[in-house]
Amino acid sequence: MNDSCYKIIISACLLGQRVRYDAKVKTYHSPLINQWLLQGIILPVCPEVLGGLPTPRPAAEIQINKRIQTQQNEDVTDSFMQGAEKTLAIALQHNIKLAILTERSPSCGSSKIYDGSFSNMLIDGQGVTTKLLRENGILVFSQFQLKKVQTQLSLLAKLPE
């Protein structure tokens, strides 16, 4: 496939790849995702794996000091940041303007993340990859906002190259 055909970066875990921290398959089923897969416009990534973290790995959350730690107090911020930077590089290399990233993740959360206490409490916030992509002009959506992604794709299709 011609690399210039990619239009969307998507969290690989949403496509059923075993990259989640717990190595579980949690495919997000959607007719729109299926359509985009058939069109060949989706490029799967996992920022955490790109940052060198293994699968499975301990769950991690963003702390109040903005560091990312596991429940065992291991600081994994550097790996998360490396993954974010590699994801951005891939997006820029392929001229991608849209991303669908997994909500609640310390990498990929786009509006909600866990509060850092490992108590399943959600707060408003974004993961480090989402933040970096947005800072570089890439629109980031969660898996729960696919209609908005479709709208943006339609708008982008109308722009001159």
N, C-alpha and C positions, 0 to 999 in steps of 0.2 A: 504494500500500500504506500502511496505517496504521503510522506510525513506532513505535507502542507494541508492534507485533508482533515487532520485533527482539529476539532473546534472546542472540545471540552476535556478538561482533566477531571477525573472522577476517582474517589477513594476506592482502591482495589478491593477493600473488604465489602463494599456495596455490590460488587460483581461476584461475590462468593469466594474470592481468593482467601486462603488461610494466612492472613497477615495480621489479624487482630491480636491484641495483647494476650488473649486467652486461647488463641488458635482455633476458635470456633468459626464455623461458617454461618454468616448472617446476611445472606443475599437479600438485597432490597428489590423486590419484584415490582416492576412498573412497565406498562406498555411503552411509555416514552423512552425509558432506558433501552428497552428491547429495540425500538425503532432506531435509536441513535447507534446502537451496536451494529445493526444491519447496515446502516449508512456508513459505518466505519469512521465515525467522527469522535469517538471516545478514546481517550488515552488513560489507562489505569495507572495510578501511582499509590504508594504508601509512604508518606514522609518518614514515618518511624523506622521502617525497614531501610529506606534510603539513608537514614541517619546512622545505620549500623546496629540497630537494636534487633535482638533475636525474636523468633516466634516459637513458642510462647515467651512472654516476658511479664514481669510484675506490672500490675496496674500502676499508673502514674497520674498525678494531678498537679495543676498549677497552684502553687502556694501563694499566700498573701504577699510574700517578698518577690513574686514573679518567677521564682525558680521552679523547676519541675522536679518533683521527687516521687519516689515509690513510697509505699506504706512502711517500708523498712528503712526509710530516710536516705536512700541512695539518690544522689543528685544526678539526674539524667538530662539536665538542661542542654548540655553541649550536643548530645545526640539528637535531641528534638530540633535544635537550631540548625544543625547540619542538614537534617532531613528537609526542613523548611527551605533552606537555601538551595538544595538540589532540586526540590520541586519547582521553585521559582525559575531556576535555570532551564529546566525542561519546558516549562510554560513559555518562557521567552524564546527558546530555541524553535519552538513550534508555532510561535505567534498566537498563542491561545489567550483568549479574552474572558473565558468562563470556566468556573470550577464548581463541581458538586462534591462537597466534602462532608464527612460523617459528623452529624451534630453530637455535641457533648464531649468530644475528644479533646485532649489537651493540645493536639496538633491541629485538628480539623474543625472543631466546633465553630459554628458561624454566628450563633446568637446565645447559646447556652453551653456552659461547661460545669464540671463538678467543682465544688467550692474549696477543695484542697484538704478536707477533713476525712475523706474516705468513708463518708456516711451516706452516700447517694443523694446528697443535697445539691440541687442545681442553682446556679446563679447566672445572671446576665454576664456574658463575656465571650471571648473568641480565643481559639487556639493559636499557637505561634505561627503555623503555616498559613492559616486564614489571614492573620494580621499582616504577614509579609506579602502575601499575594495582593491583598487590598491596597497596601501601601504602594504597590507597583502597578496599580490600575486594572487589576484583574477582578472581575466580579465573582464573588463567592456566595454560593447558595448551599443549603442543606438538602438532604434527600427528601425533605418534606416540602420543597419549593420547586418542584420540577416544572410546573406550569409557568412559573416566572422565568425559568431557564429557557423554555420553549419560546416565550415572548422575546427574550433577549436574542436568541438565535435568529428569529425572524427579523428583528431590527438590524442585526449585524449583516444579514444577507442582503439588505437593501443598501448598505454602504458601499461606495466604490472601493476597490482594492487599493 
